Amino acid sequence: MATKLEQEEYLYRRAIDIIESTDTDYDKENLLFQEVWIPLAELYKDKIITPKPKD
């Protein structure tokens, strides 16, 4: 299984591929949301949901 960092790298590379594609902006936005932002949020949901403790 890939590490978190490897998964994040894959998602960023996928984002670049989508952005550089010839799809319409509307399609790009949908693909980015479905294939990059949701999986990225899922990958880091523990940091999003659990607030960082104050020092």
C-alpha positions as CSV (number, residue, x, y, z in Angstrom):
1,M,0.0,0.0,0.0
2,A,1.2,3.5,-0.8
3,T,2.2,5.9,1.9
4,K,0.3,9.1,2.5
5,L,3.0,11.1,0.8
6,E,2.9,8.8,-2.3
7,Q,-0.9,9.1,-2.4
8,E,-0.7,12.9,-2.1
9,E,1.9,13.0,-4.9
10,Y,-0.3,10.9,-7.2
11,L,-3.2,13.3,-6.5
12,Y,-1.2,16.4,-7.3
13,R,0.1,14.8,-10.5
14,R,-3.5,13.9,-11.5
15,A,-4.5,17.5,-10.9
16,I,-1.8,18.7,-13.2
17,D,-2.9,16.2,-15.9
18,I,-6.5,17.4,-15.5
19,I,-5.5,21.1,-15.7
20,E,-3.4,20.6,-18.8
21,S,-6.1,18.5,-20.5
22,T,-8.1,19.9,-23.4
23,D,-11.4,19.4,-21.5
24,T,-13.7,22.3,-20.9
25,D,-13.2,24.3,-17.8
26,Y,-16.5,22.9,-16.5
27,D,-15.3,19.4,-17.0
28,K,-11.9,20.2,-15.5
29,E,-13.6,21.6,-12.3
30,N,-15.7,18.5,-12.0
31,L,-12.8,16.1,-12.5
32,L,-10.6,18.0,-10.1
33,F,-13.3,18.0,-7.4
34,Q,-14.1,14.3,-7.9
35,E,-10.7,12.9,-8.6
36,V,-8.4,15.2,-6.6
37,W,-10.0,17.4,-3.9
38,I,-12.3,14.8,-2.4
39,P,-9.6,12.1,-2.2
40,L,-7.1,14.6,-0.8
41,A,-9.6,15.7,1.9
42,E,-10.3,12.1,2.7
43,L,-6.6,11.5,3.0
44,Y,-6.2,14.2,5.5
45,K,-9.6,14.2,7.2
46,D,-8.1,13.4,10.6
47,K,-6.2,16.7,10.5
48,I,-9.3,18.6,9.2
49,I,-11.7,17.2,11.7
50,T,-9.4,17.1,14.8
51,P,-8.2,20.6,15.7
52,K,-4.5,21.1,16.4
53,P,-3.9,21.3,20.2
54,K,-2.9,24.7,21.5
55,D,0.6,24.9,23.0
